[in-house]
Amino acid sequence: MSSQADPRTRAWLLDTDPALRWQVERDLLAEPEEVWRATRARVATEGYGARLLALQDEDGQWAGGAFFPRGWQEPEERVGQPWTATTWSLTALREWGLDPAALGDTAERLARHSRWEYDDLPYWGGEVDCCINAATLANGTWLGADVAGLEQWFADHQMTDGGWNCAWEWDGSTVSSFHSTLNSLEGLLHREQHGPGGGQLRELRRGGEEYLLERRLMHRRTSGELVGPWVTELGYPFRSVYNVLHALDYLRRSSLLDGRPPDPRAAEAVEVLRAKRSPDGTWTQEVRHAGEVWFEVDVPVGEPSPWLTLYGTRVLDWWDSSTG
């Protein structure tokens, strides 16, 4: 049982949607597998998962588009992109633990009907943005689509510093970004864990991890300055935005897959996360990423967040149990 939250907080975490509750049962309370799996199965029929499934289009998409809703054009004043189209909806369902069987022939329908807004490229082939391709790699692996070509795409587009940058196509960037690297790592880790795996994926992943760890998850390598204020601003859903909690939860899963202890270079980021924990063991929603959503899945800014508390608690459990 987790030592990071008091009994009232644990009860509060259990009084949540099945998409969150099964993870609390598995990761914080160490419930028997049959318990958390029974809760996880409810994602398809109750709460957030069932609501999002009901919004799927007949052609397999959501909101009629691959990354953006059909017909959407960015307004002159940037107010945040919509989070309703196919890629975002699939990613949410996967991260909530939905059984892919609940989506039936979605992979085939997307192969027939969905094209990227960039150059009208076919959905499961990906496009030129590494964050988009990482989500496609993970979602395709989850749904059993043929996304093998994207493994080589990431090998071909890894930068000399070990990471990735979505802006390589738009402005010719030759150095990596925190956001793009973490998103790429998420896709590679899911593929390695749930797909064919292989040494190339592990090598790519460790190169990206080294990029972040050399910078202690927070700093510019050249000056040592904080890379940006967003690095310590915690908000759920994470979307494609980097923050220390998002990065630390990734490292937790990576180290568990590899059977390796936490890297000590993440210690400063862990202490930043620890300092944000309230006395009752909760974390507060600090930022919300603007943009249209199908429905809300977490609390407004300024309130204790069940999702951030789940993520923060299991990160500290992992770190403290491994480092003493």
Wavefront OBJ file of the C-alpha trace (Angstrom):
o trace
v 0.000 0.000 0.000
v 1.248 3.445 -0.847
v 2.742 5.449 1.999
v 2.351 8.739 0.134
v -1.344 9.440 0.860
v -3.456 9.325 4.017
v -6.518 7.032 4.276
v -8.974 9.797 3.375
v -7.016 10.591 0.240
v -6.922 6.926 -0.742
v -10.712 6.741 -0.285
v -11.072 9.904 -2.392
v -8.978 8.360 -5.157
v -11.133 5.236 -5.140
v -14.305 7.293 -5.525
v -13.452 8.108 -9.140
v -14.060 6.996 -12.717
v -13.043 3.399 -13.558
v -10.349 4.809 -15.898
v -8.536 6.175 -12.852
v -9.731 3.796 -10.142
v -8.217 0.624 -11.632
v -4.797 2.290 -11.667
v -5.186 3.298 -8.029
v -6.080 -0.293 -7.164
v -3.135 -1.732 -9.086
v -0.382 0.820 -8.520
v -1.122 2.351 -5.122
v -3.079 -0.280 -3.211
v -1.546 -3.475 -4.673
v -4.960 -5.079 -4.975
v -5.136 -8.619 -6.406
v -5.076 -8.717 -10.181
v -8.662 -9.911 -10.432
v -9.809 -6.796 -8.540
v -8.155 -4.150 -10.698
v -8.829 -6.035 -13.904
v -12.542 -6.131 -13.072
v -12.505 -2.353 -12.585
v -10.491 -1.869 -15.772
v -13.079 -3.853 -17.758
v -15.692 -1.263 -16.743
v -13.886 1.461 -18.746
v -15.697 0.220 -21.871
v -19.160 0.451 -20.333
v -19.044 3.246 -17.738
v -17.802 6.785 -17.285
v -15.205 8.478 -19.448
v -14.422 5.473 -21.625
v -18.030 4.701 -22.491
v -18.760 8.377 -23.177
v -15.846 8.730 -25.558
v -16.626 5.458 -27.331
v -20.147 6.714 -27.979
v -18.753 9.759 -29.790
v -16.907 7.735 -32.447
v -17.924 8.331 -36.070
v -19.135 5.533 -38.323
v -15.894 5.699 -40.332
v -13.828 5.018 -37.188
v -12.753 8.605 -36.581
v -13.684 11.165 -33.959
v -14.724 14.694 -34.958
v -14.238 13.712 -38.592
v -10.468 14.205 -38.618
v -7.113 12.591 -37.894
v -5.375 15.207 -35.709
v -7.813 18.117 -36.038
v -11.612 18.080 -36.387
v -12.855 18.095 -39.966
v -12.830 21.627 -41.401
v -11.040 23.184 -38.407
v -8.893 26.224 -39.136
v -6.646 27.835 -36.594
v -8.038 31.250 -35.569
v -5.900 34.346 -35.890
v -5.551 34.506 -32.115
v -4.253 31.147 -30.922
v -6.643 29.819 -28.283
v -5.457 26.225 -28.127
v -6.061 23.445 -30.594
v -9.093 21.153 -30.188
v -8.446 17.867 -28.363
v -11.383 16.021 -29.920
v -10.097 14.407 -33.132
v -9.090 10.793 -33.690
v -5.506 10.743 -32.449
v -6.326 12.474 -29.164
v -9.401 10.300 -28.566
v -7.529 7.058 -29.218
v -4.675 8.149 -26.976
v -7.052 8.920 -24.127
v -8.810 5.560 -24.429
v -5.505 3.695 -24.523
v -4.127 5.535 -21.502
v -7.357 4.908 -19.599
v -6.858 1.181 -20.093
v -9.649 0.404 -22.538
v -9.593 -3.148 -23.912
v -8.849 -2.655 -27.638
v -11.489 -5.286 -28.421
v -14.083 -2.655 -27.482
v -13.051 -0.720 -30.609
v -13.770 -3.645 -32.925
v -12.528 -2.998 -36.471
v -11.479 0.608 -35.790
v -7.946 -0.010 -37.091
v -9.311 -1.226 -40.432
v -11.833 1.606 -40.686
v -9.123 4.190 -40.063
v -6.900 2.562 -42.672
v -9.724 2.971 -45.191
v -11.116 6.369 -44.270
v -8.678 8.503 -42.251
v -5.993 10.698 -43.800
v -3.620 13.125 -42.128
v -4.225 16.816 -42.574
v -0.592 16.994 -43.732
v -0.383 15.965 -47.419
v -3.426 13.681 -47.144
v -1.164 10.816 -46.014
v -2.731 7.498 -44.873
v -3.383 7.315 -41.148
v -1.294 4.339 -39.997
v 1.727 5.431 -42.043
v 2.176 8.551 -39.919
v 3.325 11.924 -41.223
v 6.256 14.293 -40.472
v 5.597 15.354 -36.863
v 7.357 13.142 -34.314
v 4.751 13.792 -31.597
v 1.966 12.714 -33.966
v 3.966 9.715 -35.145
v 4.696 8.648 -31.565
v 0.989 8.594 -30.739
v 0.319 6.703 -33.979
v 3.013 4.144 -33.138
v 1.540 3.535 -29.683
v -2.101 3.552 -30.759
v -1.415 1.331 -33.762
v 0.444 -1.176 -31.603
v -2.472 -1.201 -29.168
v -5.036 -1.784 -31.944
v -2.932 -4.253 -33.926
v -2.396 -2.002 -36.965
v 0.700 -2.263 -39.137
v 2.881 0.582 -37.859
v 6.251 -1.158 -38.220
v 7.473 1.491 -40.654
v 7.343 4.119 -37.919
v 10.076 2.349 -35.957
v 12.529 3.123 -38.768
v 11.096 6.633 -39.086
v 12.184 7.391 -35.518
v 15.612 5.924 -36.161
v 15.964 8.104 -39.264
v 14.862 11.272 -37.455
v 16.700 10.970 -34.139
v 18.997 13.969 -33.761
v 22.675 13.837 -32.888
v 21.958 14.953 -29.314
v 19.775 11.865 -28.802
v 16.311 13.406 -28.883
v 13.737 14.562 -31.412
v 12.127 17.828 -32.484
v 8.797 18.207 -34.276
v 10.073 21.435 -35.802
v 12.678 19.687 -37.968
v 10.298 19.926 -40.931
v 8.927 23.408 -40.273
v 12.050 25.414 -39.469
v 14.942 23.014 -40.013
v 15.697 22.517 -36.305
v 18.756 20.378 -35.671
v 18.572 20.249 -31.869
v 15.976 18.386 -29.848
v 13.168 19.710 -27.675
v 11.954 18.491 -24.295
v 8.344 18.192 -25.497
v 9.102 16.290 -28.698
v 11.615 13.988 -27.049
v 9.273 12.945 -24.244
v 6.395 12.327 -26.651
v 8.654 10.267 -28.909
v 9.856 8.246 -25.935
v 6.278 7.512 -24.891
v 5.531 5.989 -28.288
v 8.761 3.996 -28.421
v 8.283 2.626 -24.905
v 4.751 1.458 -25.645
v 5.913 -0.216 -28.849
v 8.786 -1.962 -27.097
v 6.587 -3.123 -24.227
v 3.557 -4.265 -26.221
v 4.810 -4.813 -29.763
v 7.539 -6.899 -31.360
v 10.185 -5.061 -29.321
v 13.812 -5.352 -30.354
v 17.201 -3.830 -29.734
v 16.735 -0.860 -32.060
v 13.801 0.442 -30.030
v 15.733 0.140 -26.784
v 18.737 1.917 -28.262
v 16.579 4.753 -29.580
v 14.776 5.029 -26.266
v 17.942 5.196 -24.206
v 19.356 7.886 -26.472
v 16.282 10.035 -25.837
v 16.354 9.345 -22.119
v 19.984 10.405 -21.983
v 19.063 13.705 -23.668
v 16.614 14.466 -20.836
v 18.761 13.123 -18.007
v 21.821 15.103 -19.101
v 19.633 18.149 -18.522
v 18.284 16.798 -15.209
v 14.795 16.837 -16.777
v 14.594 20.593 -16.240
v 17.572 22.609 -17.440
v 19.375 23.872 -20.497
v 22.614 21.991 -20.922
v 24.556 25.082 -21.947
v 23.548 27.579 -19.259
v 21.962 25.422 -16.581
v 18.882 27.681 -16.596
v 15.386 26.265 -16.229
v 14.294 25.394 -19.760
v 10.963 27.185 -19.285
v 8.275 27.889 -16.673
v 6.132 25.091 -18.122
v 8.584 22.487 -16.892
v 7.238 22.714 -13.324
v 3.584 23.512 -14.112
v 1.474 20.440 -13.428
v -1.763 19.857 -15.285
v -3.839 16.876 -16.401
v -4.482 15.805 -19.116
v -0.813 16.098 -20.064
v -1.598 16.308 -23.810
v 1.734 16.723 -25.627
v 3.144 19.212 -23.113
v 6.264 18.486 -21.088
v 6.383 18.794 -17.311
v 8.475 17.076 -14.645
v 5.649 14.788 -13.515
v 4.991 13.612 -17.070
v 8.720 12.943 -17.534
v 9.151 11.192 -14.200
v 6.202 8.890 -14.778
v 7.730 7.942 -18.115
v 11.082 7.183 -16.428
v 9.273 5.105 -13.814
v 7.748 2.883 -16.486
v 11.008 2.699 -18.426
v 13.038 1.649 -15.390
v 10.472 -0.988 -14.434
v 10.585 -2.419 -17.965
v 14.395 -2.502 -17.926
v 14.714 -3.663 -14.327
v 16.990 -0.708 -13.591
v 16.993 1.602 -10.529
v 16.081 5.280 -10.953
v 18.780 7.470 -12.450
v 20.121 9.862 -9.759
v 20.119 12.716 -12.265
v 16.328 12.848 -11.858
v 16.630 13.650 -8.137
v 16.131 17.406 -8.479
v 12.937 16.923 -10.488
v 11.669 14.456 -7.875
v 12.189 17.017 -5.130
v 10.320 19.648 -7.154
v 7.429 17.195 -7.402
v 7.635 16.341 -3.712
v 7.534 19.998 -2.718
v 4.250 20.431 -4.609
v 2.503 17.699 -2.600
v -0.030 18.947 -0.066
v 0.040 17.640 3.529
v -2.842 15.263 2.747
v -0.869 13.708 -0.112
v -2.678 15.415 -3.007
v -1.419 17.556 -5.863
v -3.213 20.656 -7.130
v -4.173 21.313 -10.742
v -1.903 24.218 -11.715
v -2.623 24.678 -15.419
v -5.168 23.622 -18.039
v -4.218 23.423 -21.695
v -6.691 25.526 -23.656
v -8.736 23.962 -26.434
v -12.073 22.311 -27.092
v -12.710 18.970 -25.352
v -15.534 16.435 -25.561
v -15.996 16.599 -21.781
v -13.951 17.358 -18.686
v -11.999 14.562 -17.011
v -10.303 16.492 -14.205
v -10.776 19.436 -11.898
v -10.390 23.188 -12.548
v -7.155 25.010 -11.765
v -6.629 25.440 -8.040
v -8.390 22.251 -6.924
v -6.852 18.941 -5.799
v -6.522 16.706 -8.851
v -7.178 12.960 -8.555
v -5.205 12.309 -11.740
v -2.144 14.304 -10.678
v -2.342 12.642 -7.267
v -2.324 9.180 -8.853
v 0.684 10.046 -11.020
v 2.566 11.908 -8.291
v 2.018 9.230 -5.666
v 3.208 6.360 -7.796
v 6.273 8.305 -8.924
v 7.296 8.972 -5.332
v 6.515 5.376 -4.334
v 8.782 4.149 -7.125
v 11.554 6.600 -6.324
v 11.509 6.198 -2.549
v 11.261 2.407 -2.586
v 14.211 2.227 -4.984
v 16.485 4.847 -3.459
v 15.661 4.539 0.235
l 1 2 3 4 5 6 7 8 9 10 11 12 13 14 15 16 17 18 19 20 21 22 23 24 25 26 27 28 29 30 31 32 33 34 35 36 37 38 39 40 41 42 43 44 45 46 47 48 49 50 51 52 53 54 55 56 57 58 59 60 61 62 63 64 65 66 67 68 69 70 71 72 73 74 75 76 77 78 79 80 81 82 83 84 85 86 87 88 89 90 91 92 93 94 95 96 97 98 99 100 101 102 103 104 105 106 107 108 109 110 111 112 113 114 115 116 117 118 119 120 121 122 123 124 125 126 127 128 129 130 131 132 133 134 135 136 137 138 139 140 141 142 143 144 145 146 147 148 149 150 151 152 153 154 155 156 157 158 159 160 161 162 163 164 165 166 167 168 169 170 171 172 173 174 175 176 177 178 179 180 181 182 183 184 185 186 187 188 189 190 191 192 193 194 195 196 197 198 199 200 201 202 203 204 205 206 207 208 209 210 211 212 213 214 215 216 217 218 219 220 221 222 223 224 225 226 227 228 229 230 231 232 233 234 235 236 237 238 239 240 241 242 243 244 245 246 247 248 249 250 251 252 253 254 255 256 257 258 259 260 261 262 263 264 265 266 267 268 269 270 271 272 273 274 275 276 277 278 279 280 281 282 283 284 285 286 287 288 289 290 291 292 293 294 295 296 297 298 299 300 301 302 303 304 305 306 307 308 309 310 311 312 313 314 315 316 317 318 319 320 321 322 323 324
